[in-house]
Amino acid sequence: MPLFFGRKERTEEGVRRTRETWFGKLSRIFQSGHVSAETWEEMEEALVSADVGVATAQAVLQRARERVCSAGEAATPGLVVQAVKEEMLALLGEEAPSAKGLLEAGESRPRPLVVLVVGVNGSGKTTSIAKLTRFFQESGDKVVLGAADTFRAAAIDQLQAWARRLNVEVIAHQPGSDPAAVAFDAVQAAKARGAGVVIIDTAGRLHTKSNLMEELKKVRRVVQRLDPTAPHVTLLVMDATTGQNGLAQARAFTQAVACDGVFLAKLDGTAKGGAVFAIRQELGLPVLFIGTGEGAEDISPFDPRQFVEALFTPLAVDSRA
């Protein structure tokens, strides 16, 4: 059975806790069967509680109200739900970003595809790399890993442990060695072995942000000696359970290195799935993958429409109501 069989079900399971809390509140809001000024206020409160963010929630609801008003019909719970869904989808965008196109197998994709993974320590970075490895393996790609988080011996050990489980090669140096040298060797090894993808882990220290910025820039420069277009995709791993707090940490990485998109880890463990909208609005980055469990197979490429529909699944409000 293909790894991504039942992707819709994986997404629904990933947002289950969010759906049960904040959209559970919305269900109660609409029990009265009519829409009032208080309805909109309660909707904003529900969205903010799920870490959509105050500014983002207000913007979405304002546009939804305008959409309902322009329809020329009396506001009903069904019309409001549909308007909010459409505004959320518009915020996320339905078009697949160029980075997502690179991640899809095909002759036009660079070989090896160099994926740089960044994110604060504890965000689920190593496990997310394992999930990405499994994703590429399912597409038929040979994967090489680069353990360029050399400042933590545990990071190297964790990546090597996942590599053994996934039966892939990991390029690692001694703890404390030059991360850029590891990245260079990993790309070189991927080329020599005919691998389709090389995934490079990086350090996630935030207390030395200036050093981290320079280190990440150096990794990029050194990798470009082997391929001037690399890294082809830079993924920022964010912990969904940190919600709005994670945005401040994420900004440090987006300042250090140009990120193409977000891997939202631990989505299944939080009721703050609304962070997806805040990420798009405040960081300007698309979510490319979501982590839907603890196993390497618990990954789903992010589909905006599927995600929004999954959030509203319990709100099967008749549009005529």
Buried (B, 14 or more C-beta within 10 A) or exposed (E): EEBBEEBEEBBBBBBBBBBEBBBBBBBEBBEEEEBEEEBBEBBBEBBBBBBBBEEBBBBBBEBBBEBBEEEEEEBBBBBBBBBBBBBBBBBBEEEBBEBBEBBEEEEEBBBBBBBBBBBBBEBBBBBBBBBBBBBBBBBEBBBBBBBBBBBBEEBBBBBBEBBEEBEBBBBBBEBEBBBBBBBBBBBBBBBEEEBBBBBBBBBBBEEEEEEBBEBBEBBBEBBBEBBEEBBBBBBBBBBBBBBBEBBEBBEBBBEBBEBBBBBBBBBBBBBBBBBBBBBBBBBEBBBBBBBBBEEBBBBBBBBBEBBBBBBBEEBEBEEEE
